Amino acid sequence: MSRVYNFSAGPAVLPEAVLQEAADEMLDYRGCGMSVNEMSHRSQMFQDIIDEAEADLRDLMGIPSNYKVLFLQGGAHQQFAAIPLNLCKLPGASGKADYINTGMWSKKALAEAKRFIDAQEIATSADKTFSYIPDCSDLPVREDADYVYICENNTIYGTVYHELPNTKGKILVSDVSSMFLSQPVDVSKYGVIYGGVQKNVGPAGLAIVVVREDLIPEDDLADVPIMMQWRPQVNANSLYNTPNCWSIYMCGKVFKWLKSQGGLEGIYQHNLAKAQVLYDYLDASELFKGTVRKEDRSLMNVPFVTGDTDLDALFVKESKAAGLENLKGHRSVGGMRASIYNAMPIEGVEALVAFMKDFEAKH
Ligand SMILES: Cc1ncc(COP(=O)(O)O)c(C=O)c1O
């Protein structure tokens, strides 16, 4: 068996120890004679898996007791619709929401919200190809906006908010798909914090939504499809219908792995050290350039270019041959991107930098 260093933006690298444990349990989960893939989601065994996963996640993120945790299907995209459909149905809601546009995922979330509510863009970094985070200290947040929305880590462009926006008292909703569990977080600053798990947490097919209790509509929303409503899932502890049992099980294992790494503070230190290896080299290189304003750089997604598209293509080809996979930038921006999520070992980043140095010496 030989494993590559996988720099994919998602689905992405998972901790090897977790994959090994899952492999060991594949045919016979803890003596029950079947795989988790074959188990009823109504069984006590699965109930224990989901309960433990939620408890570990609450512990890791320090989720206050007035927040609910939902394990849902439909990915982050489903929440692009569910967020306005739920939050703008609360008693007294105006049906207005303000979005900060820092790239493709906030743009798509805004476009989806516009299908249902009066959603508008109040800041953007589109003028410089989303290579920075706009100043969010004094935004034109509407007096009666129901919420302010951000995509906190921009997977494609490699930017991250180092400071949360001043929402002027409005509820903050954040898509953290590509930075989930990568650093300590103060959940109480958010009304909703959510993401698809397939980047930093587990296998594709699951979104985790952490939502403050008072932001979940109480009643059945007659004009909103059941699967878009948070309340039925809250009442059923994420088991309103058959969930993605496998992904929940795998995420539970990743939560335990994160605890063994010193929790979110421990993994954050690891992520800082890894990113520094790559950014230090990018800053010193004559050939490669990072594309993001320094103060807004992501610890998770690192885009870079040579400035020559043919050379970029050669780099992607040769790096793949050297066992460094998925370094091609997103199809919308080109160049290269290294996603260095929690499970990427520092050795992987060191191997990438060694390869880049060698490539630079030759070209
Ligand atoms: C930040 C961010 N938000 C949302 C999405 C879309 O997620 P999903 O495919 O789970 O709908 C992605 C990437 O896939 C992403 O990187």
The ligand as an SDF file (V2000), in Angstrom:
LIG
                    3D

 16 16  0  0  0  0  0  0  0  0999 V2000
  -16.9710   27.1860    1.9560 C   0  0  0  0  0  0  0  0  0  0  0  0
  -17.8550   26.2620    1.1870 C   0  0  0  0  0  0  0  0  0  0  0  0
  -19.1800   26.3690    1.3180 N   0  0  0  0  0  0  0  0  0  0  0  0
  -20.0190   25.5600    0.6530 C   0  0  0  0  0  0  0  0  0  0  0  0
  -19.5480   24.5840   -0.1900 C   0  0  0  0  0  0  0  0  0  0  0  0
  -20.5350   23.6840   -0.8880 C   0  0  0  0  0  0  0  0  0  0  0  0
  -20.6580   22.5570   -0.1040 O   0  0  0  0  0  0  0  0  0  0  0  0
  -21.6140   21.3090   -0.4800 P   0  0  0  0  0  0  0  0  0  0  0  0
  -20.9860   20.6560   -1.6630 O   0  0  0  0  0  0  0  0  0  0  0  0
  -21.5680   20.4760    0.7680 O   0  0  0  0  0  0  0  0  0  0  0  0
  -22.9710   21.8290   -0.7560 O   0  0  0  0  0  0  0  0  0  0  0  0
  -18.1560   24.4260   -0.3440 C   0  0  0  0  0  0  0  0  0  0  0  0
  -17.5310   23.3950   -1.1880 C   0  0  0  0  0  0  0  0  0  0  0  0
  -17.9510   22.4480   -1.6590 O   0  0  0  0  0  0  0  0  0  0  0  0
  -17.3130   25.2950    0.3540 C   0  0  0  0  0  0  0  0  0  0  0  0
  -15.9780   25.1960    0.2180 O   0  0  0  0  0  0  0  0  0  0  0  0
  1  2  1  0
  2  3  1  0
  2 15  2  0
  3  4  2  0
  4  5  1  0
  5  6  1  0
  5 12  2  0
  6  7  1  0
  7  8  1  0
  8  9  2  0
  8 10  1  0
  8 11  1  0
 12 13  1  0
 12 15  1  0
 13 14  2  0
 15 16  1  0
M  END
$$$$
